[in-house]
Structure formats: C-alpha cells, structure tokens
Amino acid sequence: QAQAQEQVPFVASRTAQRELPKLLTMLRSILLLSLPALSQAEAVLSVFGHKVPDTDAISAAVVYAWELNSRNIPATAYRLGELNPETAYVLKTLDVLVPPLFGTLEPKAKVAIVDTNNPAELPEGIDKAKIHSIIDHHKLNGLTNSEPLEMDLRPLCSAGSVLYARAKARNVRPPRQIAGLMLSSILSDSLEFRSPTTTDLDKVYAQELAEIAGLDLHKHAEAMLEAKAQIDHLSAEELVMMDTKIFKIGGKKLRISVLETTKPAAPLAKQAALVEAQKKLVEKEKLDDVIFFVVDILNEAATFISASASATKLVERAWKVKVGKDGTVVLPGVLSRKKQMIPALEAAAKEEAEL
C-alpha cells in the first residue's frame, strides 16, 4: 500500500507533462509579479531609537514599526544597545520579542528614527543614510539630512505618547501588546507622572492605554520602578552608562548620565567606583566631562556625584549651590534631564561664556 501511495505523484505527473507549457507560463508570470515585492523587501525600513536605549527608545521602535507596516510601509524594529532591567521587564511582561541588535549602517540605508534627533546618539554614518522619518519628543539637536523627510516632534513626555496620538488621529485602536508598550513608554519617561515633562495629555493617554492593554496602571508602574531599581549586579561603569546621552554644551562635549531609582542608597554607596568610572569614560571617549546624577524617584531629588573640578563648577553655577567636600550635592525637585538638567547646564555654560 505504501508503495502504491509513493507512485501516485508519478501517475499524476503524466497529466502534468501535457500541461507543462501552461504551468511554465504561469510560473513565469508569478515570478515577474513577485519582482516588485522582492525589490520592496530589500528596502525595508530599519527603525531604531538612540544608543544606550531606554524603555521609550525600545518600545517606540517596535510601535513605530507596527504603524509603518499597518500603512503598507515595510519596517523592522531594532535596538542600538542592550536592554536595561526595566525594559527587559516590560518586554517579558507584555510577551514582546526583544528587537534584534542593529549592525553596521550602510550608506543610503533607509531608516526611521524614534526618541531622538541627536546625531551623537545614532549610528555612525547616519548623515549618509536615507532618513524616512523621525518621531520624537525632544528639541531639535543638530541632525541634518539631504532630502525632505517626515518629522513629528511634540512636547509630550515620551515618543510613545506621540505614537499614540498618531494612532488616534488615524482612528486606529492599537493591539493589546502595542498599547502596553505605549503605556510603558509614558510611565517610564514620566516616572509615573512625577517628572515635570508630564502633560495632562500624557495622563489621559496613559489611562486609555492601560484600559486597552488590560493593565492596572499603578501596579504596572510600580513593577517597572522595582525592576529599574534592580542594579546590584551591575558594575560602576554599567551604572554610569545605563541612561546616558552626549550633548554639546558651551562648546564642550559632555555625557549627561542619569540613574533613576527608588533605592538611591545602593548606588550612592558605590560613589568612589562611580567617580572612577566617570574618569575612565572621559578618557576613553575623549569627553570634556561626565555629569552624573542619581535620581531619587520617590523623594523627587537628584544627587550630583562629581568626578572633576570642571563638572563641579558647572553644576554649582547651574543650580546656585555648593558641592560638598565629599563631591556630592542634592538638588531637590530635579528629575528630568530633558526639561531641567540640560536647560540649567546650558544656561550656566552661557553665563560663564559671557563673563
């Protein structure tokens, strides 16, 4: 019986032989029709956020890739670095695959950017890439492009907020996982609405997204903050680099690093190692300074840990304070790099230049 079954295809093939010319013509037509699709597949947009990615950069890349694909624009989300503990928790909780690590950026590669427009935070060669679009919530920061592009920059607390606003404008209800990513972006960047970057619209969006995602907003935020605080296994170098961005301030190249935690005692106990890590980073990356803050989320204050006399001078001028002999100073109410730290440091650098 088995042998008879094996012969069936060969019996059928005799009939197929008579139809072979027609089949070949059909296959040729299918192949020709497939060529545009194959060409389009080669031009799939690579979507990514900034280097040293945080929850918003990763989530927004996945969400924007979903939006683009829903608009029949082939796109794939990538990451430009390893996940931090909070982001790893979010993806695991929402059952979302970790985006692959982006490789080398080839000239004229088609890309879409989220959560930044700062060339210092993007892959080398970004100035030679074909930028399709930028979705961001930061100020303009020096990225240039040779061709027109789509830009959507809004004064909201996260790129996730901007992407949800775009979905609402299209009357599109995001799937549960996508809504969960958008919500996580808002909660992470706003520190559950504690940050001064939070707008009333962000709060409304978060409530709507929590309902769509089937998540308890406060419990999800608490779990994210708890995951963010799990840093005992990280080295001093990893702590300094966990949430960090490079800025040109007063003609100097500064890396502004922020460590947000509900348990500040743990990193503050590693002060000596953190100072040494900052000094090594300055030398390694040829920086002028690293400005490092440990942000106490619950008490809403930042502790500056100085690693140089020039960093101390800049912070003292920015906040009109005196850094202690131990190299630290607490800055009450300071939580946001975007809305508080950078503007204060830029104003201080400008003031110093005018003296």
N, C-alpha and C positions, 0 to 999 in steps of 0.2 A: 504493500500500500504506500509506504514511504517512497519507494522508487517511482511509483506512478505519479505521486504528487510532485516529485522533482522534475518529471518530464513535462508537466503541464505548461510551464513557461515556454518550453521549446516548441510545443504544439502551437501555442498562441503566436509564437514568433513567425510562423509561416504566413499567417494572416498579416502580421505587421510588415513582412517583407514587401507585400503588394502595396502597402500604404506608405512605404518608406519615403518616397519623394515628397508626399504631402507632409509627413512628420518633420522632415528636414526643413521644409519651408516654414512650418510653424515655429520650429526651434530658432531658426534664423530671425524671424520676426520678434520672438520673445527676447532674444539676445539684444537686438537693436533697440527695443523698447527699454531694456534694462540699463543701457549705457548711460543715460542721463542720471539715473538713480545712483549708479556706481560713481559717476563723477561727483554727484552731490555728496555722497558718503565720504569722499575724500576731503570735502570742505566742511566737515562737521566743526562747529564752533567749540573751542575749549573754554570753559567757564571756570574762573577761579577768583578768589579773594586775595588778601595780602599774605606776605611771608609771616611766619610765626602766627598761624591762623588761630583765631578765637572762635567761639560758638557762632557769632554772627557771620564771619567770613565763610565758614564751612556750610552752615545752614543756608545762607543766601546763595551760595554757588549751586547747591542742589535744587533749591527752589527756582532759581532763575533758569536753570537747565530745563526744569519741568515746564516753566512758562514758555520758553522758546520752542520746545518740542510741541507743545499744545498749539503753537502758532505755525506749525509746519516748518520750523527752522531747526534742523538737526543740531543738537548740542549735547555735550558731555561735561559733567562737573568734575573738577579736580581740586586737589589741595596743594598748597605750597609749603607744607611742613607737617610735623607730627601733631596729633591731637593733644590738647590739654585734658586734664581729668574731667572737667565739666563737660566739654564737648563729647568726650568718649561716653560719658553717662547718658547724654541726650540721645546720641545715635543708637545706643544699645536699648534704651527705654522705648524709643519710637520704632525700633526694628528697622533702622535705615542702614544700608551698607555704607561702609567708610569709602569716600571717594578715593580713587587712585592718586598716587603722588605724581605730580606733573614733572615731565622730563625737561629736555632742552627746548627752548623756544626758537623755532626755525624762522628765518626771515620770511616775511609776508604770511606767516601763520595767522589764521582767523581766530580771534579771541574775543571774549566778553568778560568784563571786569566787574566785580561786586565789592562793596565795602571799602573801597579806597580809590583814589585817583592820584596817588603819590608814587612817582616812578621809583623812588628808593625802596618801596615795599613790594615791587613787582619783579618778575624775572628779568635777567639781563637780556637786552635786545628788544625790550618792549617798544622802543621807539621805532623799530623796523617792522613790527607786527601790524596786521590789518585789524584794527580795533573796531568791532561791530557796534559795541555799546558799553556804557558804564552805568551801573545802578549804585548810588552811594548816598551817604548822609553826612559827609564831611565837606569842608570848604575846598575850593579849587587849590591844587597843590603842585602845579608845575608839569603835569603830564601833557605832552603835545602829540599831535597826530597829523599825518599828511593828507588825510581825507575827511570829509564830513562824517559824523557818527551820531548815534542816538545817545543822549545823556539824560538821566533822570536823577537829579540831586534834590533832595528835600530836607528841610530842617526837622527831621524826626529823629528818634533816639537810635534807630537801627536800620540796616539795609532791609531786614525782614519786614519792618513797618512799611517801607517804600514798596516792596514787592506785594504786600497785601493790598495796599492802596491801588496798585496797578490791577490786581485781580478783581477788586471791587468795581473799578472803572469799566472792566470788560464784562461785568456781571457773571464772573466765574467763581464758583464756590470751590475752594481748594480741597483736595482729598485729605483724609484724617492725618496721614503722616506729614504731608506738606504743611498743613495748618499747625501741627505740633512743632515743626521746625521754625515756622514764622513766630510762633509764640515764644519759643526758646530764645530766639534772637532778641526779641523785645525784653524778656525778663533778664537775660544776661547783660545786655548793654545798659539797661536802666537800673540794674541791681534791685530788681523788683520795685521799680518806680522811686527809688531813693535818689538816683542821680538827677542833677539839675538839667540833664539833657532830655528828661522825660517830658512829653507834651500830653495834653488832655486826649489828643487823638490816639497816642500810643496806648493809653489806658483803655480806651474804647475798643481799639483793635485787639488788645490782649484778651479782654472779656469775650469778644466774639470768637476769637481763635480757640480759646480754651473750650468753648461750647462745641465747636466743630470737631476739635481733636478729642473730645471726651476726657479732658484732663481737669483736675482740680487745680486752679491757677496757683493758689498759695502753696499747696503741697508740692507741686512740681517745682516752683521757685525755691522752696526750702531744700528740696533734694538736690537741685542744681548747686546751691550755695554750699551744701555739705560736701558735694563732690569736688567743688572748687577748692575747698579747704584741705583736701587730702594731698598734702605735699611733702610729708615726712620722707618719702622715698626719693625725692628729687635733690640733686646737688645744688650748691650755691649758684653755679653757672646756669643751670636749668631754671632756677627761680628768677634770676635776673632777666632771662630770655623768654619767660613764659608768656608775657604780654608786653610787647615792646615795639616801638616804631622809631624810625630815623627822621629827624627834622633838621632843616637849615634854619637856625635862629641866630640873628645878629652876625651872619656870615660864618657861623661855626656849625660843624656837623655834630649834632647831638643825638644820642639814643635815649629816648624817654621811656623808661620801663616802669610798669605798674604791676604790683602783686596785690590782687583783691582777695580778701579772705575774711571769714567770720572768726578766725582764730589767729590773730596777729602775733600772739606771744611766741608761736613756733618759729616763724621766720625771723622775728626780731632777736631771738636767742642766737641766731647764726650771723650776727652783724659783722664780725671780723671776716668770716668767709665771704659774705656778700660784698664787702668792701674790696677784698682781694679779687673777687670775680669781676667786679666793675673795672678795676685797673687792668686786668688781663684783656678784657674786651676792648678797652680804649686802644691798647697796643696792637691787638690782633686786627681790628677793623680800621685802624688809623682814624679814630674819632677824636674830637676835641674834648668830649666829656660824656659820661653816662649820668643821667639824672634818674635816681631810683626812689620810688615811693612804695611803702607798704600801706595799702588802704584798708582800714578797719570798717567793714561794711555796716556792721550793726551800730557802732558808735559814731559812724559818719565822720571820719577824720583820716588824714593821711600822715604817715610818719616818713619824713625825708631822711635817707641814710646817705651821708656824704662820703665820697671817695677821693675828693680833691678840693683844694682851696678855691679853684675857679667855680666849681659846682656850688660850693657853699656861698660864695659871693653872689652868684646869680639868684639862688633861692632866697637869700636874705633880702635882696633888692626887690624881688618879685612879690614877696608877701610881707615885707617890712617887719621881719622877725630876726631873732638872733639864734643861730645854730649853736647848740651846746658844745661843751668841751668833748662830749662823747661822740660828736659828729652827727647828732640827730636833732630834729625839731618836729613837733606835732603841729599840723595845720588843721584846725577844726573846720568842719564843713566842706573840706576839699575831697571830692570823689571822682570827678570827671577829668580825664586827660584832655578831651576834645574841647570842653566848654570852660574849664577852669585852669588846668595846668599850662597848656600851650599858650593861651592868651596872656596869662600872667608872666610867663617866661619871655614871650615876645615883647611885651611892654617893658619888662626890665632891661632886656638887651637894647631896645630902642632908647630907653632913658640913659643907659650907660654910654651909648654911642654919641648922644647929644651933649654929654658933659665936656 
